[in-house]
Amino acid sequence: MPLHIQTPLIESRPLSDRIGHSVWLKMETAQPSGSFKTRGIGYACEEYFGRGAKRFISSSGGNAGLAVAFAGRNLSVPVIIVVPETASKRARELMAREGAEVIIQGKSLSEANAFALSLVQPEDAFLHPFDDPLIWTGHASIIDEVVDTGPKPDVIVLSVGGGGLLCGVIEGLNRNEWQDVPIIAVETKGADSFAQALSAGALVELPRISSIATTLGASAVCRQAWEYSRKHRIESIVLPDKLAVSACMQFLHDHHTVVEPACGVALATVYERVPALSGYKKVLIIVCGGVSTTVDQLQEWSAVMQ
């Protein structure tokens, strides 16, 4: 039995009215751990558990670690999550609530990841937050559900951090013969490793993450995301934190759902009517979710960014 659930696919009247075309939302914020990560991480954890793993170890800025912790609790497997100093207090508390041991190490996700790897013993399974084919296969189930329950979109809009969601969505499109559906990949300025890789024509490692969207804070996207960019039609968009936060606040008003800026930046493409959406009549947004942000925090950011 999978650890993830089938999430709602709804047509949003407020967002559709915003651009004059049909906007559909795949509500991954409804997953048990609060984000799409439950799919890929949960699938990978079940696979590793079936192979005999006695403990799960992971590094995370928030959502991936919470998904590992959730999977570990449900599979009765001990979990260690190494988080960077940038991980929010709320994310750390939620991981601990799921029974995980949380270790703070390093100023970036890459430093936390290196430390997590140093802890791995022969009977452990290491869960990378995004760079694992098992994780992509799990995330691909998003598209399986869209194929089963909704209309075929003209374009898919999603956020990119390390590229795990992007890889999973493309895998899902390929296995359902929807390879012709283009993707708009959105990042916040200061966490835009995918956009910079496309611009440079090679993988790029950011010297630091300056965006408040810390869960997009991978210093470099995985190689598979870069490889897919050479085969699949992907348009990259980078928006400032201010627009990501504004979209979160508007989405809260429109759909009574709290999402973090890492998710809000994808919604901002509609709220800001970005030119890349013109010409598409059916837009699908992966509302990837996230639990490291509260309403109070969104309000504080909004006040500062006015």
C-alpha positions as CSV (number, residue, x, y, z in Angstrom):
1,M,0.0,0.0,0.0
2,P,1.6,3.3,-1.0
3,L,2.3,6.0,1.6
4,H,1.0,8.8,-0.6
5,I,-2.7,9.5,-1.4
6,Q,-4.4,10.5,-4.6
7,T,-4.7,14.3,-4.4
8,P,-7.5,16.5,-5.7
9,L,-7.3,17.9,-9.2
10,I,-9.5,21.1,-9.3
11,E,-10.2,23.8,-11.7
12,S,-9.5,27.2,-10.1
13,R,-12.1,29.9,-10.9
14,P,-10.0,32.7,-9.4
15,L,-6.9,31.8,-11.3
16,S,-8.7,31.0,-14.5
17,D,-10.4,34.4,-14.3
18,R,-7.0,36.0,-13.8
19,I,-5.6,34.9,-17.2
20,G,-8.8,34.2,-19.1
21,H,-8.0,30.5,-19.6
22,S,-8.6,27.3,-17.7
23,V,-6.2,26.8,-14.8
24,W,-6.2,23.4,-13.0
25,L,-4.5,22.7,-9.7
26,K,-3.0,19.4,-8.6
27,M,-3.2,19.9,-4.9
28,E,-0.1,18.1,-3.6
29,T,-0.4,20.2,-0.4
30,A,-3.0,17.6,0.6
31,Q,-0.4,14.8,0.9
32,P,0.1,13.4,4.5
33,S,3.4,15.1,5.0
34,G,2.2,18.3,3.4
35,S,4.0,18.1,0.0
36,F,4.6,16.1,-3.1
37,K,7.7,14.7,-1.5
38,T,5.5,12.0,0.1
39,R,5.2,10.4,-3.3
40,G,8.8,9.9,-4.4
41,I,10.3,9.7,-0.9
42,G,7.6,7.3,0.2
43,Y,8.1,5.1,-2.8
44,A,11.9,5.0,-2.3
45,C,11.6,4.3,1.4
46,E,9.3,1.3,0.7
47,E,11.7,0.0,-1.9
48,Y,14.7,0.3,0.4
49,F,12.8,-1.2,3.3
50,G,11.9,-4.1,1.1
51,R,15.6,-4.6,0.4
52,G,16.4,-4.8,4.1
53,A,17.2,-1.3,5.2
54,K,17.2,-1.0,9.0
55,R,17.5,2.8,9.2
56,F,16.8,5.8,7.0
57,I,19.2,8.7,6.8
58,S,18.6,11.9,4.8
59,S,19.5,15.5,4.3
60,S,16.8,18.1,3.8
61,G,15.8,21.7,3.9
62,G,12.4,20.7,5.1
63,N,9.9,18.9,3.0
64,A,12.0,15.9,2.0
65,G,13.1,15.3,5.6
66,L,9.5,15.4,6.7
67,A,8.5,12.9,4.1
68,V,11.3,10.5,5.2
69,A,10.3,11.0,8.8
70,F,6.7,10.2,7.9
71,A,7.7,7.1,5.9
72,G,9.9,5.9,8.7
73,R,7.2,6.2,11.3
74,N,4.7,4.3,9.1
75,L,7.3,1.6,8.3
76,S,8.6,1.5,11.9
77,V,12.1,2.3,10.7
78,P,14.4,4.8,12.7
79,V,15.2,8.0,10.9
80,I,18.0,10.6,11.1
81,I,17.6,13.9,9.2
82,V,20.5,16.3,8.8
83,V,19.3,19.8,8.1
84,P,21.3,23.0,7.3
85,E,21.2,26.0,9.5
86,T,18.7,27.6,7.0
87,A,16.0,25.0,7.8
88,S,13.1,26.6,9.6
89,K,12.3,25.9,13.2
90,R,8.8,24.7,12.2
91,A,10.2,22.2,9.7
92,R,12.6,20.8,12.3
93,E,9.8,20.5,14.9
94,L,7.5,18.7,12.4
95,M,10.3,16.2,11.6
96,A,10.9,15.5,15.3
97,R,7.1,15.1,15.8
98,E,7.2,12.3,13.3
99,G,9.9,10.6,15.5
100,A,13.0,11.5,13.5
101,E,16.3,12.5,15.1
102,V,17.1,15.9,13.7
103,I,20.7,17.1,13.4
104,I,21.6,20.7,12.4
105,Q,24.8,20.7,10.3
106,G,26.3,23.2,7.8
107,K,25.2,26.5,6.2
108,S,23.9,24.9,3.0
109,L,22.0,21.8,1.9
110,S,25.2,20.5,0.3
111,E,27.1,20.7,3.6
112,A,24.2,18.9,5.4
113,N,24.1,16.3,2.7
114,A,27.8,15.6,3.0
115,F,27.5,15.1,6.8
116,A,24.5,12.8,6.3
117,L,26.4,10.7,4.0
118,S,29.2,10.3,6.6
119,L,26.7,8.7,9.0
120,V,25.6,6.0,6.6
121,Q,26.3,2.4,7.7
122,P,25.9,-0.8,5.6
123,E,22.3,-1.5,6.8
124,D,21.2,2.1,6.3
125,A,19.4,3.5,3.3
126,F,20.4,7.0,2.3
127,L,17.5,9.1,1.0
128,H,18.7,12.0,-1.2
129,P,16.1,14.8,-1.2
130,F,15.8,14.8,-5.0
131,D,18.6,12.9,-6.9
132,D,17.4,9.3,-6.9
133,P,15.6,7.5,-9.8
134,L,13.3,5.8,-7.3
135,I,12.2,9.2,-6.1
136,W,11.5,10.3,-9.7
137,T,9.4,7.2,-10.3
138,G,7.3,7.9,-7.3
139,H,6.8,11.6,-8.3
140,A,5.7,10.4,-11.8
141,S,2.4,9.1,-10.2
142,I,1.3,12.8,-10.2
143,I,0.9,12.6,-14.0
144,D,-0.7,9.1,-13.8
145,E,-3.5,10.6,-11.7
146,V,-3.9,13.6,-14.0
147,V,-4.2,11.2,-17.0
148,D,-6.8,9.2,-15.1
149,T,-8.9,12.1,-13.7
150,G,-8.5,15.3,-15.7
151,P,-8.2,16.9,-19.1
152,K,-4.8,16.9,-20.9
153,P,-3.1,20.2,-20.1
154,D,-1.5,22.4,-22.7
155,V,1.3,23.2,-20.3
156,I,2.4,22.2,-16.8
157,V,3.8,24.8,-14.4
158,L,6.0,23.6,-11.5
159,S,8.6,24.9,-9.1
160,V,12.2,23.7,-9.4
161,G,14.6,23.2,-6.4
162,G,16.9,20.3,-7.0
163,G,14.9,19.0,-9.9
164,G,13.3,15.9,-8.4
165,L,9.7,17.1,-9.2
166,L,10.7,18.1,-12.7
167,C,12.3,14.7,-13.4
168,G,9.3,12.9,-12.0
169,V,6.8,14.9,-14.0
170,I,8.8,14.3,-17.2
171,E,9.0,10.6,-16.4
172,G,5.2,10.6,-15.9
173,L,4.6,12.4,-19.2
174,N,6.9,9.9,-21.0
175,R,5.3,6.8,-19.7
176,N,1.8,8.1,-20.5
177,E,2.8,9.3,-24.0
178,W,2.3,12.9,-23.2
179,Q,5.8,13.9,-24.3
180,D,4.3,16.8,-26.2
181,V,3.2,18.7,-23.1
182,P,5.7,21.5,-22.4
183,I,6.8,22.6,-18.9
184,I,7.3,26.0,-17.4
185,A,9.9,25.6,-14.6
186,V,9.8,28.4,-12.0
187,E,12.4,29.4,-9.5
188,T,13.0,32.3,-7.1
189,K,15.9,34.6,-7.7
190,G,18.7,33.5,-5.4
191,A,17.7,29.8,-5.7
192,D,17.8,29.6,-9.5
193,S,20.4,26.9,-10.1
194,F,18.3,25.4,-13.0
195,A,17.9,28.7,-14.8
196,Q,21.6,29.4,-14.5
197,A,22.5,26.0,-15.8
198,L,20.4,26.5,-18.8
199,S,22.0,29.9,-19.4
200,A,25.5,28.5,-19.0
201,G,24.9,25.4,-21.0
202,A,26.2,23.2,-18.1
203,L,25.4,22.4,-14.5
204,V,26.1,25.4,-12.2
205,E,26.7,25.4,-8.5
206,L,25.4,28.5,-6.7
207,P,27.9,30.0,-4.2
208,R,25.0,30.6,-1.8
209,I,21.2,30.6,-1.5
210,S,19.9,34.1,-1.0
211,S,16.2,33.4,-1.5
212,I,13.7,33.1,1.4
213,A,12.4,30.0,-0.5
214,T,14.9,27.8,1.3
215,T,13.2,24.6,0.3
216,L,14.2,25.5,-3.3
217,G,17.7,25.9,-1.9
218,A,19.7,23.3,-3.9
219,S,23.0,24.8,-4.9
220,A,22.8,22.7,-8.1
221,V,20.1,20.8,-9.8
222,C,20.5,17.1,-10.4
223,R,22.1,16.0,-13.7
224,Q,19.0,14.2,-14.9
225,A,17.1,17.5,-14.8
226,W,19.8,19.1,-16.9
227,E,19.6,16.1,-19.3
228,Y,15.9,16.4,-19.6
229,S,16.2,20.1,-20.5
230,R,18.0,19.0,-23.7
231,K,15.2,16.6,-24.7
232,H,11.9,18.1,-23.4
233,R,10.4,21.5,-24.1
234,I,11.0,23.4,-20.8
235,E,10.8,27.2,-20.4
236,S,12.6,28.6,-17.4
237,I,11.3,31.5,-15.4
238,V,12.8,33.3,-12.4
239,L,10.7,35.5,-10.2
240,P,11.6,37.5,-7.0
241,D,10.7,36.5,-3.5
242,K,8.2,39.3,-3.3
243,L,6.0,37.9,-6.0
244,A,6.3,34.4,-4.5
245,V,5.1,35.7,-1.1
246,S,2.4,37.8,-2.8
247,A,1.1,34.7,-4.6
248,C,1.0,32.7,-1.3
249,M,-1.2,35.4,0.3
250,Q,-3.5,35.6,-2.7
251,F,-3.8,31.8,-2.9
252,L,-4.6,31.7,0.8
253,H,-7.5,34.2,0.1
254,D,-8.6,32.3,-3.1
255,H,-8.3,28.7,-1.9
256,H,-8.0,28.9,1.9
257,T,-4.7,26.9,1.7
258,V,-1.3,27.9,3.1
259,V,1.7,27.1,0.8
260,E,5.3,28.2,1.2
261,P,7.1,30.6,-1.2
262,A,8.8,27.6,-3.0
263,C,5.3,26.7,-4.1
264,G,4.0,30.2,-4.4
265,V,6.5,31.1,-7.1
266,A,4.8,28.7,-9.5
267,L,1.4,30.2,-8.6
268,A,2.9,33.7,-9.2
269,T,3.1,32.9,-13.0
270,V,-0.7,33.1,-13.1
271,Y,-1.2,35.9,-10.6
272,E,1.4,38.0,-12.4
273,R,0.2,37.0,-15.9
274,V,3.6,36.1,-17.1
275,P,3.9,36.2,-20.9
276,A,5.1,32.6,-21.0
277,L,1.5,31.5,-20.3
278,S,0.0,33.3,-23.3
279,G,-1.5,30.9,-25.9
280,Y,-2.1,28.1,-23.5
281,K,-5.8,27.4,-22.9
282,K,-5.5,24.6,-20.3
283,V,-2.8,25.3,-17.6
284,L,-1.9,22.7,-15.0
285,I,-0.1,24.0,-11.9
286,I,1.5,21.5,-9.5
287,V,0.7,23.0,-6.1
288,C,3.6,21.2,-4.5
289,G,2.7,22.3,-1.0
290,G,5.2,22.7,1.8
291,V,4.8,23.0,5.6
292,S,7.7,25.2,6.7
293,T,5.7,28.4,6.4
294,T,2.9,29.8,8.6
295,V,0.3,32.5,7.9
296,D,2.1,34.8,10.5
297,Q,5.4,34.3,8.6
298,L,3.8,35.1,5.3
299,Q,2.3,38.3,6.8
300,E,5.7,39.3,8.2
301,W,7.4,38.8,4.8
302,S,4.6,40.7,3.1
303,A,5.0,43.7,5.4
304,V,8.8,43.8,4.9
305,M,8.5,43.5,1.1
306,Q,5.9,46.2,0.6
